[in-house]
Amino acid sequence: MTKTITLFAAAVSLSVLAVPAGAQGALEQARVSAPAIEFSVPAPAAELTAAPGPSREEALKKLQLFAYQKSDVLSVKRNTPSSRKEYSKETIELRLNDPLRQLGEFTQKYVYYRTKEPGPRPAVVVFAPFSGSKTIDAWAAVHFAKRGYNAVVIVPHESLADKTRPLDRTDDLLIREMISAKMLIDLLETFPEVDAQRIYANGISMGGIRTALAFGVEPRIKKAVEIVGGGDLPGIIADTHFKLLKGVRDARMAIEGIKTIAAFRLYMKKAMTVDPLDFASLRDPEDLMVVMGEGDRFVPDAYQQKLYDAFSRPAEGRYPALLRSGKGHLVTAIEIGKYVDEAVEFFGR
């Protein structure tokens, strides 16, 4: 099993179609060019206990952070699809003017797995784990496509492993990623093979965290399944045993003169303005499925529980759907096909 986990961790490590000049805007041009096991969850230490989340009114105000203009999409390029028996695969590139007005122009990439089931079909936005579009994303997207869903992997434009990024710019990365997800949904709404009323989201690990955040801020995502993600990002980063994330954290602590993990946690709670927990009040808990691990050292169990609790309405007897893998982070990830099947069943209910 150790060898299997090691190999899995390592694994997780154009011909442009012409469009009519008269098509109205980049998004419209793209359409024309289209070819539970129960276990006890350890309680967080007193210093980790989160203050009450934002009220619904405060959460609605925070949505302004994700505002953008459709004119920020400068062009759309859909590369020639490659065909498989049950799906086709293509890369879509959006040339963007940075909505945050920091990076100038850049290219946001998506990998689109289009099912060959007759449409319009539902679509799943697949969020990547820690960095980049890795094998596990492709596995999930292919599995969805074979089950009759169009699936799109968002390829992160910025790496979370970038040690040159100041800690107080972490929010900018997350906000930009959420805007890129909103732009993708704008695009999917123009595709005749997509049922725009059935757009869902799925992700594992950091992809699960991204999924929960996107679900909170984007009402067009009707349902979401997050797998071993969590909430309270300052705490997750402070307490993770994921070597790559620890390396980034420790490097930035040294550069920015932060001496202790406790000081780091306090600093990040003040510096970060968005978290998946912040927007839970805006969504119906029944539209979220949470898959929790056990003894998770990458996203500690307590933070997975925090996310579930934030989306719950105990006074009303309303909760997200819950699956407990009873396994650690990597073993849960190895079983991604099982949880995609669970997601398909959940989305179809």
C-alpha positions, 0 to 999 in steps of 0.5 A, a space after each residue: 500500500 505504501 508503494 501504491 500511495 507513493 506512486 499515486 502522489 507522484 502521478 498527482 504531481 493547435 489548430 484554431 477554428 475560425 469564427 465569423 467576424 460579426 459574432 457578438 463578443 468573445 463568448 458568443 464567438 465560442 458558441 459558433 466555433 463549437 465542434 457513511 462510515 461514522 467516526 469521532 472527529 477531533 475537536 480543534 484546540 481552543 485557539 483554532 475555534 472559529 468566530 461565528 461566520 459572516 451574516 447573510 447580509 455580510 456574505 452578500 456584501 462580500 460577493 462584490 469582491 468577485 465582480 467582473 465585466 464580461 468585456 474582460 474576456 478578450 478572446 476565446 480559442 477552442 482547439 481542435 478536439 481529439 475524439 474518444 469512444 465515449 467523449 471528446 477532449 479539447 483545450 479552451 483558452 480565454 484571453 483575459 484582462 485581469 479583473 483585479 487589474 493586477 496582472 494585465 492580460 493573461 490566458 486562462 485554460 480549461 480542458 473540456 471533456 464533452 460527452 457523446 451522449 445526445 444533449 443538452 447534457 448537464 455539465 460539471 466544473 472540476 476544480 484542481 487540487 493543490 497545483 495544476 491540472 493533474 491526473 486525478 482531475 482527468 480521471 474524474 472528468 473522464 469518468 463524468 463524461 462516460 456517465 453522460 456529463 460534460 466536464 471541464 477542468 479549470 487549469 489554475 493560472 497561478 500556482 499555490 506553490 509560488 514562494 514569491 507570493 506575499 501571504 496577503 495576496 493569497 486572497 487575490 489568487 482565490 478571487 481570480 480563480 472564482 472569477 475564472 469559474 464564473 467566466 467558464 459558466 458564462 461560456 458553458 451557457 452558450 454551448 448548445 450541448 450543455 444544459 445550463 440549468 444543470 451545472 454542478 461542481 466537484 473537486 478533491 483536496 484543494 479542489 474541494 476547497 475551491 469547489 466549496 468556495 465556488 458553490 458559495 459565491 456562484 448560484 448557477 452551480 446548482 449542486 456541488 460535491 467536495 471531497 476531503 476539502 475544508 474551511 478556515 484556510 488560515 488554520 488548514 495552512 497552519 496545521 497541514 502536514 502536506 510537505 509542499 504546502 508546508 514548504 511554501 508556508 515556512 518560506 513565507 514565514 521566514 521572508 515576512 518575519 513571522 516567528 511561530 505557527 500561532 503568529 502565522 495563524 493570527 496574521 492570516 486570519 487578519 489578512 484573508 478576507 474570503 473563505 469557503 465558510 463565509 458564504 455558507 449562509 447563501 446556499 441550501 445545505 441539501 445541495 452540497 455533498 461533503 466527503 470526509 476522510 479520517 485521520 487526515 494529515 493534509 486537510 485535518 479532520 477538524 477543518 473538514 468538520 468546520 466546513 460541514 458545520 458552516 453549511 448545516 442548519 441544525 435548528 431547521 434539521 437541514 444538513 449537507 449530504 455526508 459520506 465518511 470515507 473512514 480513510 486518510 487523504 491519499 487513500 480517499 483520493 485513490 478511490 476518486 472513481 467511487 466518489 464520482 459515482 456518488 456525485 453522479 447519483 447526488 446530482 441526479 436526485 
